[in-house]
C-alpha cells in the first residue's frame, strides 16, 4: 500500500513538473518581443503600432522636407513598444514635425534638427489650449527616452509620465522653441543627462532654457550636466522641481523651484 501511494505521489509530482515546464515555455514565448527591422520613417511608423514589439532602424534617415510643423509626421505607438534607432541618425528634422503618441520607449541613436526647434514631440500637438491635466492621462502615456543624442533640437512632452536617461540634448537659438526640454503637464525624471542650451542673447531671452515647464508638472533632475544658459524655468505655480547633483543652475522663477 505504501509503495502504491509513493508511486502515485511520484506520478503527481512528475505531472506537475511537466505542467509547469509547459506553462513556463508558453509564458517565455509570449514574453519574447517581436523584432521588426525597418529602413525608413514610414516603415518605422507602421511597425511602431505593433504592441510590445521592438522596432529596429537599419540605416540613417534624412528627413522628408514635406513634413513640417504644419504638416507633421505622426507616429502612433502600440503600448510598450520599443523604438531602437540602433545607433543610426535621423537628420534635418523640421521643427515640431516628428510627433510620437503612446506608451513606448525610444533609444540608442541621434536626431538632428535645424536649430531653435523641437526634434521630438511626445503626446503633443504643440498646443496647450484645452489640455487635460488629469493624473490618469499621464499614467496612460508612459514614455522612456534612453541613450539619445539630440543636436540643434530639443524634446517637448505633454501629458506624460516620462523618464529620460543617458541623453545628450543640445539646442540653440533665441525663440521660445529653444529649450532642451519643454514639459506641459508631466511627471518627469531626468537622470545622467547633459543639457546644453546656447542662444545668442541668453541674457535677454527668457525662454531659452535647459528645462522649461508649465501646467501640473513635477520634474526630478538627478546627475545633470548643464551648459549654456544653465537655466531651469517654470510657468504657473503648479510646477515643482526636485534637484539633486545638478550644479550651477539658475532660474528667473525661483518661487516655483523647490530643491
C-alpha positions as CSV (number, residue, x, y, z in Angstrom):
1,X,0.0,0.0,0.0
2,X,2.8,2.4,0.9
3,X,4.6,1.5,-2.3
4,X,1.5,2.2,-4.4
5,X,1.0,5.5,-2.6
6,X,4.6,6.5,-3.1
7,X,4.3,5.7,-6.9
8,X,1.1,7.8,-7.0
9,X,2.8,10.8,-5.4
10,X,5.7,10.5,-7.8
11,X,3.4,10.5,-10.8
12,X,1.5,13.5,-9.5
13,X,4.9,15.4,-9.0
14,X,6.0,14.5,-12.5
15,X,2.8,15.7,-14.0
16,X,3.1,19.0,-12.1
17,X,6.7,19.4,-13.3
18,X,5.7,18.8,-16.9
19,X,2.8,21.2,-16.5
20,X,5.0,24.0,-15.0
21,X,7.6,23.5,-17.7
22,X,4.9,23.7,-20.4
23,X,3.4,26.8,-18.8
24,X,6.8,28.4,-18.4
25,X,7.6,27.8,-22.1
26,X,4.4,29.4,-23.2
27,X,5.0,32.4,-20.9
28,X,8.5,32.8,-22.3
29,X,7.2,32.6,-25.9
30,X,4.6,35.2,-25.1
31,X,7.2,37.4,-23.3
32,X,9.6,37.3,-26.3
33,X,9.2,40.5,-28.1
34,X,8.7,40.6,-31.9
35,X,11.6,42.3,-33.7
36,X,10.8,44.3,-36.7
37,X,13.6,45.7,-38.9
38,X,12.8,49.0,-40.7
39,X,14.7,51.2,-43.1
40,X,12.5,54.4,-43.4
41,X,10.5,56.7,-41.2
42,X,7.3,55.4,-43.0
43,X,8.2,51.8,-42.2
44,X,9.1,52.8,-38.6
45,X,5.7,54.4,-38.1
46,X,3.8,51.4,-39.4
47,X,5.8,48.9,-37.3
48,X,5.6,51.0,-34.2
49,X,1.9,50.3,-34.0
50,X,2.7,46.7,-33.0
51,X,2.1,46.4,-29.3
52,X,5.2,45.1,-27.4
53,X,7.4,44.9,-30.5
54,X,11.0,46.1,-30.8
55,X,11.3,48.2,-33.9
56,X,14.9,48.4,-35.1
57,X,16.2,51.0,-37.6
58,X,18.7,49.6,-40.1
59,X,20.2,52.8,-41.6
60,X,20.4,56.6,-41.3
61,X,17.4,58.7,-42.5
62,X,17.4,62.1,-44.0
63,X,14.1,63.9,-43.1
64,X,11.5,64.3,-45.8
65,X,11.1,68.1,-46.1
66,X,7.4,67.8,-47.0
67,X,6.8,67.1,-43.3
68,X,6.8,70.4,-41.3
69,X,5.2,71.7,-38.2
70,X,2.1,72.5,-40.2
71,X,2.1,69.0,-41.8
72,X,3.7,66.8,-39.1
73,X,4.7,63.2,-39.3
74,X,2.8,61.4,-36.5
75,X,3.9,58.0,-35.1
76,X,1.1,56.3,-33.0
77,X,2.9,53.7,-30.9
78,X,1.5,50.5,-29.6
79,X,1.7,50.0,-25.9
80,X,5.1,49.1,-24.5
81,X,6.7,49.2,-27.9
82,X,10.4,49.9,-28.2
83,X,11.8,52.0,-31.0
84,X,15.5,51.3,-31.3
85,X,17.4,53.7,-33.6
86,X,20.2,51.1,-33.4
87,X,23.0,53.8,-33.4
88,X,21.6,55.5,-36.5
89,X,20.7,59.1,-37.2
90,X,17.5,60.9,-38.3
91,X,18.8,64.2,-39.7
92,X,17.4,67.5,-40.9
93,X,14.2,67.1,-38.8
94,X,12.0,70.1,-39.2
95,X,10.8,71.9,-36.0
96,X,7.8,70.1,-34.4
97,X,7.4,67.8,-37.4
98,X,8.2,64.4,-35.7
99,X,5.4,63.5,-33.2
100,X,5.1,60.4,-31.1
101,X,1.8,59.4,-29.3
102,X,1.5,56.4,-26.9
103,X,3.2,54.3,-24.3
104,X,6.7,53.4,-25.5
105,X,10.5,53.6,-25.3
106,X,12.8,55.3,-27.8
107,X,16.5,54.7,-27.6
108,X,20.0,54.4,-29.0
109,X,20.5,57.0,-31.7
110,X,20.8,60.6,-32.9
111,X,18.2,63.1,-34.0
112,X,19.5,66.3,-35.7
113,X,17.2,69.3,-36.1
114,X,17.7,72.7,-37.7
115,X,18.3,74.8,-34.5
116,X,15.8,76.7,-32.5
117,X,13.4,73.7,-32.6
118,X,11.9,70.6,-31.1
119,X,13.1,67.5,-32.8
120,X,10.7,65.2,-30.9
121,X,7.2,66.0,-29.7
122,X,5.7,63.4,-27.3
123,X,1.9,63.2,-26.8
124,X,1.8,66.8,-28.1
125,X,0.1,68.7,-30.8
126,X,2.4,71.7,-29.8
127,X,-0.5,73.5,-28.2
128,X,-1.6,73.8,-24.5
129,X,-5.1,75.0,-25.3
130,X,-7.8,72.9,-23.6
131,X,-5.3,70.2,-22.4
132,X,-6.4,67.7,-19.8
133,X,-4.1,67.5,-16.7
134,X,-5.8,64.6,-15.1
135,X,-3.3,62.1,-13.5
136,X,-4.8,59.2,-15.4
137,X,-4.0,60.9,-18.7
138,X,-0.3,60.9,-17.7
139,X,-0.5,57.3,-16.4
140,X,-1.7,56.2,-19.8
141,X,1.2,57.7,-21.6
142,X,4.4,56.3,-20.1
143,X,7.5,57.1,-22.1
144,X,11.2,56.3,-21.7
145,X,13.9,58.1,-23.7
146,X,17.3,56.5,-23.3
147,X,20.7,57.0,-24.8
148,X,19.6,59.5,-27.4
149,X,21.7,62.5,-28.7
150,X,19.7,65.5,-30.0
151,X,21.6,68.1,-31.9
152,X,20.1,71.6,-32.7
153,X,16.8,70.4,-31.3
154,X,15.0,69.5,-28.0
155,X,12.1,67.5,-26.7
156,X,8.6,68.8,-26.0
157,X,6.4,66.4,-24.0
158,X,2.8,66.9,-22.8
159,X,0.5,64.9,-20.5
160,X,3.0,62.1,-19.9
161,X,4.9,60.2,-17.3
162,X,8.4,60.4,-18.9
163,X,11.8,59.1,-17.9
164,X,14.9,60.5,-19.7
165,X,18.2,58.8,-19.1
166,X,21.7,58.9,-20.5
167,X,20.8,61.6,-23.1
168,X,22.8,64.4,-24.6
169,X,20.4,67.2,-25.7
170,X,21.8,70.3,-27.4
171,X,19.6,73.1,-28.7
172,X,20.3,76.6,-30.0
173,X,18.5,79.8,-31.0
174,X,16.6,82.7,-29.4
175,X,12.9,81.9,-29.7
176,X,10.5,80.1,-27.3
177,X,11.3,76.8,-29.0
178,X,14.9,76.9,-27.8
179,X,14.6,74.8,-24.7
180,X,16.4,71.5,-24.4
181,X,13.3,70.1,-22.6
182,X,9.8,71.6,-22.5
183,X,7.2,69.9,-20.4
184,X,3.5,70.6,-20.1
185,X,1.5,68.7,-17.5
186,X,4.0,65.9,-17.0
187,X,5.8,63.9,-14.3
188,X,9.4,63.7,-15.5
189,X,12.5,62.1,-14.2
190,X,15.7,63.1,-15.9
191,X,18.9,61.2,-14.9
192,X,22.5,61.2,-16.0
193,X,22.0,63.6,-18.9
194,X,23.8,66.6,-20.5
195,X,21.6,69.6,-21.3
196,X,23.2,72.4,-23.4
197,X,21.1,75.4,-24.5
198,X,23.1,78.0,-26.3
199,X,21.4,81.2,-27.5
200,X,23.0,84.3,-29.0
201,X,21.2,86.5,-26.5
202,X,20.7,84.4,-23.4
203,X,20.7,87.4,-21.1
204,X,17.6,88.9,-22.7
205,X,15.6,85.9,-23.9
206,X,13.5,84.5,-21.1
207,X,12.5,81.2,-22.8
208,X,15.9,79.8,-23.8
209,X,16.3,77.2,-21.1
210,X,17.8,73.8,-20.4
211,X,14.4,73.0,-18.9
212,X,11.1,74.9,-19.2
213,X,7.8,73.6,-18.0
214,X,4.2,74.6,-17.2
215,X,1.0,73.1,-16.1
216,X,0.7,70.5,-13.4
217,X,4.2,69.2,-13.7
218,X,6.7,67.6,-11.3
219,X,10.3,67.5,-12.6
220,X,13.1,65.5,-10.9
221,X,16.7,66.2,-12.1
222,X,19.5,63.9,-10.9
223,X,23.1,63.9,-12.0
224,X,22.7,66.5,-14.8
225,X,25.4,68.5,-16.5
226,X,24.1,71.9,-17.6
227,X,25.8,74.0,-20.2
228,X,24.8,77.2,-22.0
229,X,22.1,79.1,-20.1
230,X,22.0,76.5,-17.2
231,X,18.5,77.8,-16.6
232,X,15.5,75.9,-15.2
233,X,12.4,77.9,-15.7
234,X,8.8,77.3,-14.8
235,X,5.5,78.9,-15.7
236,X,2.4,78.7,-13.3
237,X,2.6,77.8,-9.7
238,X,1.7,74.1,-10.2
239,X,5.2,73.3,-11.2
240,X,7.7,71.6,-8.8
241,X,11.4,70.9,-9.4
242,X,13.4,68.4,-7.3
243,X,17.1,68.8,-8.0
244,X,20.0,66.5,-6.9
245,X,23.6,66.9,-8.1
246,X,22.8,69.4,-10.8
247,X,25.3,72.2,-10.2
248,X,25.2,75.7,-11.4
249,X,21.6,76.0,-12.3
250,X,19.8,79.4,-12.4
251,X,16.2,80.4,-12.7
252,X,14.2,83.6,-13.3
253,X,11.2,82.0,-11.4
254,X,12.7,80.9,-8.1
255,X,9.4,80.8,-6.3
256,X,8.5,77.7,-8.4
257,X,11.7,75.8,-8.0
258,X,11.8,73.6,-4.8
259,X,15.1,71.9,-4.0
